[in-house]
Amino acid sequence: MMPDTLAGYSTFGVDHYKPQKLFKNLATTYSNLYYCCNACNSSKNNHWPALGKEKDELIPNPCDHVMFEHLRFNNAEVEHKSKAGEFTKILLDLNDPVVVHLRKTMLATIGLWQSKEREVKAFKSAIQAEQKTGVRNAASCVAALAAADAELVEIGAWLAVYAGGEFAPTKAPPLK
């Protein structure tokens, strides 16, 4: 749904891919345990396909299946590419309006940070050109480039956070 660094670790937990209610012998088997958001875990509950319905009611397992063969993102919405993907999308309510809105917000925020990153890189290029031609004195160029580099580090840190990274800056740089 969103990177757990933003959603908070308490919104994620461990899911038993094969439900422990039906597969008691796999309750503590590592290969049956998956990191999963609590909403999906709750929606999945004790689901396991009935005999003869394995292909239609299967929830693809990211370790055993190529997920892109079943599901894909189209901007903020999840699209299915297989019967199993369609079943999963419906069962887990992957296009819940609130979640789609959160994804759209995340994508827009990432877009703003990327736009700011392009602006700062263009500014750096302009300063470097002025430095080469002597339009600006060396000291002011060095200071401007250092400030731009610091801003790029901060922007990169925020982009990493929105991509699920661990580093969380203490404050956001102003979006000028």
Secondary structure by P-SEA (a helix, b strand, c coil): cccccccccccbbbbccccccccccccccccccccccaaaaaaaccccccccccccccccccccccccccccccccbbbbccaaaaaaaaaaccccaaaaaaaaaaaaaaaaaaaaaaaaaaaaaaaaaaaaaccccaaaaaaaaaaaaaaaaaaaaaaaaaaccccccccccccc
